[in-house]
Amino acid sequence: VIFPLIFTGMESSVDVEVTTEGGGPTGQSTAIRWGIAWGLRSFVDPKMIEKMRI
């Protein structure tokens, strides 16, 4: 779940609070990870966004 924060070096720069409903634990954690990565797009340069796609 925290991989996008570590990958971008922002793990000590942001706080994340998440509430999920429905689905199982795997689906919820995947959705959280995707949401964090999507939200970080506004704070990183375009080259980092391309690296995040891999």
SERO-4910 file (N, C-alpha, C, O; in steps of 0.05 Angstrom, whole numbers):
BEGIN
 pado doro    nc1    nc2    nc3   cac1   cac2   cac3    cc1    cc2    cc3    oc1    oc2    oc3
  Val    A     17    -24      0      0      0      0     17     25      0     11     45    -13
  Ile    A     39     25     15     56     49     17     77     51     -5     92     71     -5
  Phe    A     78     32    -23     99     32    -44     99     59    -60    121     69    -64
  Pro    A     77     70    -68     79     95    -83     92    117    -67    106    134    -79
  Leu    A     88    118    -41    100    139    -25    130    134    -23    146    153    -25
  Ile    A    139    109    -19    167    103    -18    180    108    -45    202    120    -46
  Phe    A    168     99    -66    179    102    -93    184    131   -100    204    137   -113
  Thr    A    166    149    -92    169    177    -99    185    192    -78    190    216    -81
  Gly    A    192    179    -56    207    192    -35    190    211    -18    201    229     -5
  Met    A    164    207    -18    146    226     -3    135    213     22    116    224     34
  Glu    A    146    190     31    134    177     54    135    194     80    118    189     97
  Ser    A    154    212     82    155    229    106    142    257    101    143    274    119
  Ser    A    131    261     77    120    287     70     89    288     71     78    310     72
  Val    A     76    266     72     47    266     71     35    247     93     48    228    101
  Asp    A     11    252    100     -4    235    118    -27    224    101    -39    238     84
  Val    A    -34    199    105    -55    186     89    -75    174    109    -68    159    127
  Glu    A   -101    180    105   -122    168    120   -142    157    100   -151    171     82
  Val    A   -149    131    103   -166    118     83   -189    103     97   -186     91    118
  Thr    A   -212    104     84   -235     88     92   -245     74     67   -248     86     46
  Thr    A   -249     47     70   -258     32     47   -283     17     55   -289     12     79
  Glu    A   -299      9     35   -323     -7     39   -324    -27     16   -316    -22     -6
  Gly    A   -334    -51     23   -338    -71      2   -313    -84     -7   -291    -75     -1
  Gly    A   -316   -106    -21   -293   -120    -32   -278   -135    -10   -286   -134     14
  Gly    A   -257   -148    -17   -241   -162      2   -216   -146      8   -211   -125     -3
  Pro    A   -199   -157     26   -175   -143     34   -156   -137     11   -144   -115     10
  Thr    A   -153   -156     -7   -135   -152    -30   -145   -129    -48   -130   -112    -56
  Gly    A   -171   -130    -54   -182   -109    -71   -181    -82    -58   -176    -62    -71
  Gln    A   -186    -81    -32   -185    -55    -18   -156    -44    -18   -152    -21    -22
  Ser    A   -136    -62    -12   -109    -52    -11    -99    -43    -39    -84    -24    -41
  Thr    A   -108    -57    -59   -101    -49    -87   -114    -22    -93   -101     -5   -106
  Ala    A   -138    -18    -86   -152      7    -91   -138     30    -75   -136     52    -86
  Ile    A   -130     25    -51   -116     45    -35    -90     53    -48    -83     76    -51
  Arg    A    -75     33    -56    -49     37    -69    -53     54    -95    -38     73   -100
  Trp    A    -73     46   -111    -78     61   -136    -86     90   -130    -76    108   -143
  Gly    A   -103     94   -109   -111    121   -102    -88    138    -93    -87    162    -99
  Ile    A    -70    127    -77    -47    142    -68    -30    149    -92    -21    172    -94
  Ala    A    -24    130   -109     -8    136   -133    -21    158   -150     -7    175   -160
  Trp    A    -47    156   -154    -61    176   -170    -59    203   -157    -55    223   -171
  Gly    A    -62    205   -131    -61    230   -117    -33    243   -118    -31    267   -118
  Leu    A    -13    226   -118     15    237   -119     23    249   -146     42    263   -147
  Arg    A      7    243   -166     14    253   -193     16    284   -193     31    295   -209
  Ser    A      1    297   -176      2    326   -176     27    337   -163     34    361   -166
  Phe    A     42    320   -149     65    330   -134     92    320   -144    113    327   -133
  Val    A     92    305   -166    117    294   -177    120    303   -206    101    310   -219
  Asp    A    145    302   -216    150    310   -244    140    288   -263    137    265   -255
  Pro    A    136    296   -288    126    277   -308    143    252   -312    133    230   -318
  Lys    A    170    254   -308    187    231   -311    181    211   -289    181    186   -294
  Met    A    175    220   -265    168    202   -243    142    188   -249    138    165   -242
  Ile    A    123    202   -261     97    191   -268    101    167   -287     89    147   -284
  Glu    A    119    171   -307    124    149   -325    137    125   -311    130    102   -318
  Lys    A    155    130   -293    167    108   -278    146     94   -260    148     70   -257
  Met    A    127    109   -250    106     96   -233     89     78   -249     77     59   -238
  Arg    A     86     82   -275     70     65   -292     81     37   -295     67     18   -300
  Ile    A    107     34   -292    120      8   -295    116     -7   -271    125    -30   -269
***
